[in-house]
Amino acid sequence: MPDTTTPQHGAVKPHNGRRKKIILSAIGILIAIPVIAVIFILTFDWNKARPWLNAKVSEAIERPFAIRGNLNVEWEIPARKMAPGDRNLRDWIPWPHLIANDVRVGNPSHMKQADMAAVKQFSFSLNPLGLLHHTIGIPVLRFDSPRVDLVRTDASHYNWAYKKEEKESKWKLDLERVVLTDGVVSFVDAVTKANVTAHVRTLANDPKYGVAFEVGGSYNGAPVTGGGKVGQVLSLKDQNVPYPVQADMRSGPSRIAVEGTVTSPAKLKAVDLQLTLAGRSMARLYNFTGITLPETPAFSTSGRLRGELDREYGRWTYEDFKGKVGSSDIHGKLVYEGGKPRGKLSGNVASNKLVFEDLGPLVGADSNASKKARGVEAVQPGGKVLPVEEFRTERWKAMDADVKYAADKIVREKTLPISKLSAHLIMKDGVITLAPLDFGVAGGTLRSTIRLDGSGKAGNTIAATAKVSARHIQIKQLFPTIEQMQATVGQVNGDAQLSATGTSVAALLGTSNGEVKALVNQGTISKMLLEMAGLNVGNMVLTKLFGDKPVELNCLAADFDVKKGVMQSQVFVVDTKEAIINVSGNVNLANEGMDLTVKPETKALRLFTLRAPLYVRGTFSDPDVSVDKKTLALMAGGAAALATIAAPVAALLPLINTGPGQDSDCARLVALANAKPTAPPPGKTKK
């Protein structure tokens, strides 16, 4: 029968005993689980897990991954490696330490090479407490004797790009530091024709750097040498720890040297480096930077490079830089700021002394030897004067730009006194505008506004327009070395307006349409003067007309109509003290040919005897001046000739208004009219 007696005071109820047993069992299980896990980890043959692990990692990175050597897990207690004051209770919890030997990472399927990377051994400890919060915490990841082979087969295929996660993972990787030991890194790039290998070694007893590297190989057919140092421990956890970097690399005439720090290298939060650059041409930097820079002679610069990469698009500042471009000095500040649809380069650049010859590569006007030296094809045909090197318009759409340049002094070999240069370049949506492009010339100015549309709206060609005005250029300053000119008071004024389509300077001029007008008020013309100016054709003409003696000039007036690259003379008259010389015909900019007839008419028969008309033919590089022996040019009456040409030059009146006034000798040549040079839109022909 059931016991119906009442329990005595202090007796334990049966269900309370069962509760204690349950609690003790649960505690025992909780203690047993980590103990069993530890025993399992220590005793389990982890090599059996390699096939599964290899398959999962290969799937994740879309390329072969394999741990070929021994895979082992050990236990370590973090507190034993810490200073006593830094320890806390959780640091005494054992962490699993994974060691993998002979690890290989393959290339994507489109790559022929077998492996992208191989590591003799890599190891890391795993924070077990972080797993409770879906965090894979790795304090230190160590690579021993790594070999990495980076390959780029074209602009869009390279083996260091991995698959991006389409969905955000619940797991977070918390990697604090990376440690490298001796290894090899190679880089093969079909785009830049680079094949470079870096040998990495650890340094001992260096307070700043822990790893050194030496580089050898080739770049674009030229040998590459150099080396540098970096910090031994790459901190990825502390976002504000600067990582020291120092390197000096050379390839033929090219050099890049840096020394400074990178903050948070994993995310490239900031860069602060002293940067030295040197190369054959600034344009060769495009493949490395993606920044469009002009063709130049050999250059070298040094300045401070700061990168603010934690901004939305990043910002790079190259400031306080100084250097040389050809024989010219250069200094200033440039800022490149990323953005959409493209980044933008802005800044101010200046030269204390600009050698005029150094501007030649900008438009391909340098020699073939110079072209070869700056790394482009020697395309200029023999006997052709106008540059045929094509502009790289595909690069104009890679970024926008707003850059100002000024030169305080210009040096030119042939004594043409170009004193200053200032330019404001704007590049937007593939269109370059120089507004203005100003030269100070012989006490006057030569101002241009040039627009080059390389956006693709005109197909593969450039649609160009140019407006040029020359004002108040003093003849005596134009030729300062000629003693006879110093008493001259004349000046040069001119206007030109052209439009064209093409891919080079020669092509643009060969398709140009518009007008060119010029006036010279007073002066002296002589063989010596034209020799100093390098005007070979004019030299030949005047020698045949007057011999070698100074001729006093009252006025020179020229008006050319330009159609499909042919400059047709509307009026070209030279009024001297003794005669009026009328020039007719054309100059073909497309084939650089000339077909001009020079007809002199005397003002006074007793002064000298004029010869027959002259024919100016040939090319710019090989002109020919001949005399028409059948037709005599002895015609009296300079006043009649003056009246004959007055009407055609009436369109030059605006240039008279910029000169000494209506009382000048040129004013007597020009009737009252008011016409400016005009040009049709690019691609259109004048009617």
Secondary structure as the mmCIF struct_conf table of DSSP 4:
data_model
#
loop_
_struct_conf.conf_type_id
_struct_conf.id
_struct_conf.beg_label_comp_id
_struct_conf.beg_label_asym_id
_struct_conf.beg_label_seq_id
_struct_conf.end_label_comp_id
_struct_conf.end_label_asym_id
_struct_conf.end_label_seq_id
BEND BEND1 THR A 5 THR A 5
HELX_LH_PP_P HELX_LH_PP_P1 THR A 6 GLN A 8
TURN_TY1_P TURN_TY1_P1 HIS A 9 GLY A 10
HELX_LH_PP_P HELX_LH_PP_P2 ALA A 11 LYS A 13
HELX_RH_AL_P HELX_RH_AL_P1 PRO A 14 THR A 43
BEND BEND2 PHE A 44 PHE A 44
HELX_RH_3T_P HELX_RH_3T_P1 TRP A 46 ALA A 49
HELX_RH_AL_P HELX_RH_AL_P2 ARG A 50 ILE A 61
TURN_TY1_P TURN_TY1_P2 GLU A 62 GLU A 62
BEND BEND3 ARG A 63 ARG A 63
STRN STRN1 PHE A 65 ILE A 67
BEND BEND4 GLY A 69 GLY A 69
STRN STRN2 LEU A 71 GLU A 76
HELX_RH_3T_P HELX_RH_3T_P2 PRO A 78 LYS A 81
BEND BEND5 MET A 82 MET A 82
HELX_RH_3T_P HELX_RH_3T_P3 PRO A 84 ASP A 86
HELX_RH_3T_P HELX_RH_3T_P4 LEU A 89 TRP A 92
BEND BEND6 ILE A 93 ILE A 93
STRN STRN3 TRP A 95 GLY A 106
TURN_TY1_P TURN_TY1_P3 SER A 109 HIS A 110
BEND BEND7 GLN A 113 ALA A 114
STRN STRN4 ASP A 115 SER A 125
STRN STRN5 ASN A 127 ASN A 127
TURN_TY1_P TURN_TY1_P4 PRO A 128 PRO A 128
HELX_RH_3T_P HELX_RH_3T_P5 LEU A 129 HIS A 133
TURN_TY1_P TURN_TY1_P5 HIS A 134 HIS A 134
STRN STRN6 THR A 135 ASP A 154
TURN_TY1_P TURN_TY1_P6 ALA A 155 SER A 156
STRN STRN7 HIS A 157 TYR A 158
TURN_TY1_P TURN_TY1_P7 ASN A 159 TRP A 160
HELX_LH_PP_P HELX_LH_PP_P3 LYS A 163 GLU A 165
BEND BEND8 GLU A 166 LYS A 167
BEND BEND9 LYS A 170 LYS A 170
STRN STRN8 LYS A 172 LEU A 180
BEND BEND10 ASP A 182 ASP A 182
STRN STRN9 GLY A 183 ASP A 189
TURN_TY1_P TURN_TY1_P8 ALA A 190 LYS A 193
STRN STRN10 ALA A 194 THR A 202
BEND BEND11 ALA A 204 ASN A 205
BEND BEND12 PRO A 207 LYS A 208
STRN STRN11 VAL A 211 TYR A 219
TURN_TY1_P TURN_TY1_P9 ASN A 220 GLY A 221
STRN STRN12 ALA A 222 VAL A 230
BEND BEND13 GLN A 232 GLN A 232
STRN STRN13 VAL A 233 SER A 235
BEND BEND14 LEU A 236 LYS A 237
TURN_TY1_P TURN_TY1_P10 GLN A 239 ASN A 240
HELX_LH_PP_P HELX_LH_PP_P4 VAL A 241 VAL A 241
STRN STRN14 PRO A 242 SER A 251
TURN_TY1_P TURN_TY1_P11 GLY A 252 PRO A 253
STRN STRN15 SER A 254 THR A 263
BEND BEND15 SER A 264 SER A 264
TURN_TY1_P TURN_TY1_P12 PRO A 265 LEU A 268
STRN STRN16 ALA A 270 GLY A 279
BEND BEND16 ARG A 280 ARG A 280
HELX_RH_3T_P HELX_RH_3T_P6 MET A 282 LEU A 285
HELX_RH_AL_P HELX_RH_AL_P3 TYR A 286 THR A 289
BEND BEND17 PRO A 297 ALA A 298
STRN STRN17 PHE A 299 GLU A 308
TURN_TY1_P TURN_TY1_P13 LEU A 309 ASP A 310
BEND BEND18 ARG A 311 TYR A 313
STRN STRN18 ARG A 315 VAL A 325
TURN_TY1_P TURN_TY1_P14 GLY A 326 SER A 327
STRN STRN19 SER A 328 GLU A 337
BEND BEND19 LYS A 340 PRO A 341
STRN STRN20 GLY A 343 SER A 351
BEND BEND20 ASN A 352 LYS A 353
STRN STRN21 LEU A 354 VAL A 355
HELX_RH_3T_P HELX_RH_3T_P7 PHE A 356 LEU A 362
TURN_TY1_P TURN_TY1_P15 VAL A 363 GLY A 364
BEND BEND21 ASP A 366 ASP A 366
HELX_RH_AL_P HELX_RH_AL_P4 ASN A 368 ALA A 373
TURN_TY1_P TURN_TY1_P16 ARG A 374 GLY A 375
BEND BEND22 VAL A 376 VAL A 376
HELX_LH_PP_P HELX_LH_PP_P5 GLN A 380 PRO A 381
TURN_TY1_P TURN_TY1_P17 GLY A 382 GLY A 383
BEND BEND23 LEU A 386 LEU A 386
HELX_LH_PP_P HELX_LH_PP_P6 GLU A 389 PHE A 391
HELX_RH_3T_P HELX_RH_3T_P8 THR A 393 ARG A 395
TURN_TY1_P TURN_TY1_P18 TRP A 396 LYS A 397
BEND BEND24 ALA A 398 ALA A 398
STRN STRN22 MET A 399 ALA A 407
BEND BEND25 ASP A 408 ASP A 408
STRN STRN23 ILE A 410 VAL A 411
TURN_TY1_P TURN_TY1_P19 GLU A 413 LYS A 414
STRN STRN24 ILE A 418 LYS A 428
TURN_TY1_P TURN_TY1_P20 ASP A 429 GLY A 430
STRN STRN25 VAL A 431 VAL A 441
TURN_TY1_P TURN_TY1_P21 ALA A 442 GLY A 443
STRN STRN26 GLY A 444 ASP A 453
BEND BEND26 SER A 455 GLY A 456
TURN_TY1_P TURN_TY1_P22 LYS A 457 ASN A 460
BEND BEND27 THR A 461 THR A 461
STRN STRN27 ILE A 462 GLN A 474
HELX_RH_AL_P HELX_RH_AL_P5 ILE A 475 LEU A 478
BEND BEND28 PHE A 479 PHE A 479
TURN_TY1_P TURN_TY1_P23 PRO A 480 THR A 481
HELX_RH_3T_P HELX_RH_3T_P9 GLU A 483 ALA A 487
STRN STRN28 GLN A 491 GLY A 502
BEND BEND29 THR A 503 SER A 504
HELX_RH_AL_P HELX_RH_AL_P6 VAL A 505 GLY A 510
TURN_TY1_P TURN_TY1_P24 THR A 511 THR A 511
STRN STRN29 ASN A 513 ILE A 525
HELX_RH_AL_P HELX_RH_AL_P7 LYS A 527 ALA A 533
TURN_TY1_P TURN_TY1_P25 GLY A 534 GLY A 534
HELX_RH_AL_P HELX_RH_AL_P8 ASN A 536 PHE A 546
BEND BEND30 ASP A 548 LYS A 549
STRN STRN30 VAL A 551 LYS A 563
TURN_TY1_P TURN_TY1_P26 LYS A 564 GLY A 565
STRN STRN31 VAL A 566 THR A 576
BEND BEND31 LYS A 577 GLU A 578
STRN STRN32 ALA A 579 ASN A 588
TURN_TY1_P TURN_TY1_P27 LEU A 589 GLU A 592
STRN STRN33 GLY A 593 THR A 602
BEND BEND32 LYS A 603 LYS A 603
TURN_TY1_P TURN_TY1_P28 LEU A 605 LEU A 607
STRN STRN34 LEU A 614 THR A 619
BEND BEND33 PHE A 620 ASP A 622
STRN STRN35 PRO A 623 VAL A 627
BEND BEND34 LYS A 629 THR A 631
HELX_RH_AL_P HELX_RH_AL_P9 GLY A 638 ALA A 646
TURN_TY1_P TURN_TY1_P29 ALA A 647 ALA A 647
HELX_RH_3T_P HELX_RH_3T_P10 PRO A 648 LEU A 652
HELX_RH_AL_P HELX_RH_AL_P10 LEU A 653 ASN A 657
TURN_TY1_P TURN_TY1_P30 THR A 658 PRO A 660
TURN_TY1_P TURN_TY1_P31 GLN A 662 ASP A 663
BEND BEND35 SER A 664 SER A 664
HELX_RH_AL_P HELX_RH_AL_P11 ASP A 665 LEU A 669
BEND BEND36 VAL A 670 VAL A 670
BEND BEND37 LEU A 672 LEU A 672
HELX_LH_PP_P HELX_LH_PP_P7 PRO A 680 PRO A 681
TURN_TY1_P TURN_TY1_P32 PRO A 682 GLY A 683
#
